[in-house]
Amino acid sequence: MKKSFFHYLILNFVFSLYACHSAETPITVRREFTYMAPHKIVIASLNEWQTALAHARPGDLIEVEDGEYRTTKPILINRSGTEDCPIVIRAKSRGKATINGKCGFLLQKVEHVWIEGFVFSHEDTRSAIQMDGCHFVRITRNQFLLRESTTK
């Protein structure tokens, strides 16, 4: 009994080490259990963003190609990661993917999502990143070049 429980703990530890790493090949923990590790998704258009975000799983890395992305509606994020396997949305090259236009990200009731490496340049200061009912969201290594409207 003790030996099998010990082996179970070791297998769970090994599984937790590899569960969040990007890979295209399955990780076999035991013969009867194979886990397909989350993967890296490279996107280059707003349509691809919406599709990738709608199907994101804990541990996924959504990497955005360098370029300018002009939005007319919010980029909706409503999928959550976990504490050990966050969903990471990042620019391929920090500071080289610019989001501008009317809206940025809209996060709705998510947990463990990281947004990193983007440049936000919007006319309205409230439109870069909006969060509704979110916990454990990390927004890091971004630039905010927002233009406030001045009224006199």
C-alpha positions, -999 to 999 in steps of 0.1 A, spaced: 0 0 0 27 25 9 48 16 -21 19 22 -46 10 55 -29 46 66 -31 47 58 -68 15 77 -73 30 108 -56 61 105 -78 40 102 -110 19 132 -100 50 152 -93 65 143 -127 32 150 -144 30 185 -128 65 193 -140 56 187 -176 19 195 -177 24 232 -186 53 230 -210 45 236 -247 50 205 -268 35 190 -299 40 154 -287 20 137 -260 36 130 -226 30 95 -214 29 93 -176 17 57 -174 9 33 -202 -29 38 -197 -27 76 -194 -14 99 -220 -17 137 -216 -15 160 -246 4 190 -234 -10 225 -241 5 241 -271 18 273 -286 -6 291 -310 9 317 -334 -16 342 -347 -13 370 -372 -49 385 -376 -78 396 -354 -99 367 -366 -72 342 -356 -71 359 -322 -108 354 -316 -106 318 -326 -75 311 -305 -89 328 -275 -123 310 -278 -105 276 -277 -77 284 -253 -69 258 -226 -49 261 -194 -12 263 -202 -16 275 -238 7 302 -251 -9 325 -277 19 343 -295 9 373 -316 31 381 -347 46 415 -349 25 442 -365 -4 466 -360 -38 453 -350 -67 478 -354 -98 469 -335 -134 479 -339 -147 457 -311 -131 443 -280 -108 413 -281 -128 390 -258 -110 368 -234 -133 345 -214 -112 313 -209 -93 308 -177 -60 291 -170 -50 276 -137 -25 286 -110 1 262 -124 -9 266 -161 -19 301 -169 -30 311 -204 -3 334 -217 -11 359 -245 21 377 -256 36 396 -284 62 376 -304 87 405 -299 81 428 -270 69 462 -282 64 451 -318 27 442 -317 5 473 -314 -32 472 -306 -50 503 -316 -84 514 -328 -115 516 -307 -110 487 -282 -83 465 -267 -88 434 -245 -120 427 -226 -115 400 -199 -147 386 -185 -147 364 -154 -113 349 -160 -85 337 -138 -48 331 -144 -44 349 -177 -12 368 -185 -10 396 -211 26 407 -220 47 426 -245 21 447 -264 18 483 -272 -16 499 -266 -23 531 -284 -60 540 -282 -79 573 -283 -98 565 -252 -79 557 -220 -106 533 -208 -104 510 -238 -70 494 -236 -77 466 -211 -111 461 -194 -117 435 -167 -150 423 -153 -150 398 -124 -113 387 -129 -88 373 -105 -51 366 -108 -46 384 -141 -10 395 -149 -5 424 -172 32 429 -177 59 443 -200 33 463 -220 35 499 -232 4 522 -228 5 551 -253 -31 562 -247 -43 596 -259 -66 614 -236 -91 637 -252 -88 673 -239 -119 694 -235 -117 731 -227 
